[in-house]
Amino acid sequence: MRAALANTRAGMAAILLCLAVTSTPARAQTTPLAPAAPPPAPATGAASSILFDLDTGSVFAMKSAEATRPPASLTKILTGLVVLQQLPVDELVTIVDADVQTYGTRVGVVPGETFSVEQLLEGLLMASGNDVALALARAAGQGDASRFVQMMNDEAARLGATATRVTNASGLDHPSHRTSARDLAIFTRQAMANPVFARIVATKRSSITHKNGKVQEIANHNKLLTRYPQATGIKTGWTETAGHCLAASATRDGRRLAIVVLGDNSADMYRDSENLLSYGFANYAYLSTHPVGSVNPPKRSPPAATRSTQSGGGDEVAGEDAEPRVAKRPSATSHGGSPVSPWWLFAALPVAVILRRRQVVRRRARRRDARRAAAGLDPVRQLARMTRGTQLK
């Protein structure tokens, strides 16, 4: 009897414990407050502008970024990008007469002089030399600068820069030589991923040695490198038609941002650029989660032979740029990352405890009856014997 009472008390204690657990309110999860929306991006004197993340390609702010405009020497960003795809940096290029038959900004190379591709790229990206642009275009185009220009247009199309059509490697004005701030942002992001390109546009000063022994200093035209402490590049441009143009990048706290401004005829294009970059860094937490666009190139469609048949759909493809299809399992966590306990588990637990206690009690009763039967103490048999004894009397 005492054992049964003890078991009953233990069962009730377990039931009360389960009820206490299920009735205890969950601790409130503290969700960090979302950053408040910042004010609009600072106004600039540019006809077109765009602010974007170099690492993710997310666009934070833009102004007429899709409008086609002459890019001036910002064309050389695409020139340098394609040159680095076609030529090793240590390859030697000899200057010819056709290379110096140009106008505008020139480094001053002389026919017969030989320079490495890397040296010519410094003259192209730092000093914005139109003469070295022709030399590089000819070398990368296998002797034909027009072939190289077609390579530039092909690369622009591959990257999804649909507003771009170039007619020369220098950026000289031409009615058909057009692009947009967004397309230039695409070129900027791709080019800055190349370590050689990124190092050159961040360099403030370099030099080349002419065949007569004269050492010529190559100074970077990008004044933002000295005005803005976090600046890391990249290219300036100007023509009378295009106006002042700038692509600039900066790094702060591990975050890399860049801007492109076209046709900025304000009093200070660099001040406008600094304001845009500072706005991006100051409001990064909000802007990075609320992008207004992207400058990532489109994913290329794989050959038809590699189309996936697993999903049964005709629109999904499996290729080198396709994301692997992974079946998603139901999440076992809430949005805050804390485990979610199924409600039915707590509801069923008390019932399971009661049923288990009943099984234990019945099993013990059967064992007790078996022991009594073995010892001749079975209650039924005892009652039968007593009944027979009474009848005999």
Summary of the structure (lengths in Angstrom):
residues: 393
radius of gyration: 38.7
end to end distance: 35.4
largest distance: 148.0
contacts: 1174
relative contact order: 0.15
helix: 42%
strand: 16%
